[in-house]
Amino acid sequence: MFWFRIFLFFSLAAAIVMPAIARAADEPTLEPRSGFSRPAEIQEFIQGMAQRHGFDAEALAKLLATAKRNEATIRFSAPTPPGMTPSWSAYRARFIEPIRIRRGLEFWTDNLPALERAEKQFGVPAEVIAAIIGIETLYGRNTGDFRILDVLMTLAFEDTRRPTFYREELEAFLLWTRDTGLDPGEPRGSYAGAIGLPQFMPSSIRRWAIDFDSSGRVDLRASATDAIGSVASFLAGHGWQRGATAVWAAQLRPDAQLQTLTEGGIEPRFTLAQMVPLGVDSLDPIPADELLALIEFQNGPQPSMYRLAAKNFWVVTRYNRSRYYAMAVLEFAETLRLAREQKLPNGSASKLTTVAGKPPAIKTAGKTGADKTANKKNTKPATQRVALRSGKARSTDNDRPDRTR
């Protein structure tokens, strides 16, 4: 009886342990050379892809094992060090400059039919589409040379700041490459994982990118027409309002309650009637039911610039969450439109510099200078009015890395 009990005990133990060992042996694991420090989380991701989307777990594990941790990606994605004050004038100068303007005018001319068709179909002005592609990649000249698989694996499993976002993007990337038959190890792009002329993230490619040239496939890396249609599709899908003004300059009283209005963020929440008692107004008429946000643009050691931003400004910040980015896009768009209307020669650097040296279609009333408050002598604050319109703006009336698209 004693030996029978011993036999029974070991038989039961084997029945429990051996299947678990077999299952563990069957589960694919990442090879040590992948260099990632969270293999258990990667394994969980692999099993999730197998369960949700039918991926072969072993094949996916082998693919992800080819990814390499990219230190440059982590370094470039780091937030601005504390204590550094943003400078709107410096930020603007990076993008609204003669070379980008000249390239923008060439891009507009070369792709006029596609831009006109996108504007008609989606309601997004040609100049806004051209401005985004120009700011993103200088019209395809700087699309990035980081291997996207390395970037997304690094940001999803090594950088702890936004792991959920980047694991979702890695999931979208794997689905996109599977659906289109692309080799997942081949696509290259930015250090943040953005791809092609318009720098779309994989989830945005799957949701918003369109075959605008009717070639039978979407190609944001080589087709300017697809890039144009996809940018317009993205903005329209996020609520771009056809023919609506995006931003006005703010007129501020010295006692304006700026914090009350700016702490609400960049989403439009206030009408102008609600802002006026708090010391903020506009020289230009604004529809009574128009919702606005008061946006501050810090300017280094100089006084901040303030703008009244409507829905279309907010829509641009869905492309990139930075308010500085959105303002640069809109001002660059206006610069391109004015330069094109004035028929400036593409090679005229001196004339283009003149256009780029000052925000286009800006009129000042009273003393020129900062928008923030009255100066030390208590003179009235400068006021400006800017019409950056989503339709054909009139020059007389004048918002991850923060990447989300």
Secondary structure as UniProt FT lines:
FT   HELIX           2..26
FT   HELIX           32..34
FT   HELIX           39..53
FT   HELIX           57..64
FT   TURN            65..66
FT   HELIX           71..76
FT   TURN            82..83
FT   HELIX           88..95
FT   HELIX           98..110
FT   HELIX           112..122
FT   HELIX           126..137
FT   TURN            138..141
FT   STRAND          146..147
FT   HELIX           148..157
FT   HELIX           163..180
FT   TURN            184..185
FT   STRAND          188..189
FT   TURN            191..192
FT   TURN            196..199
FT   HELIX           202..208
FT   TURN            212..213
FT   TURN            220..222
FT   HELIX           224..237
FT   TURN            238..239
FT   TURN            242..243
FT   STRAND          247..249
FT   STRAND          251..252
FT   TURN            254..255
FT   HELIX           258..262
FT   TURN            263..264
FT   HELIX           272..275
FT   HELIX           276..278
FT   STRAND          280..281
FT   TURN            288..289
FT   STRAND          292..299
FT   TURN            300..301
FT   STRAND          302..309
FT   HELIX           311..319
FT   HELIX           323..341
FT   TURN            342..343
FT   TURN            346..347
FT   HELIX           349..356
FT   TURN            360..361
FT   STRAND          362..365
FT   TURN            376..377
FT   STRAND          383..386
FT   TURN            395..396
FT   TURN            401..402
//
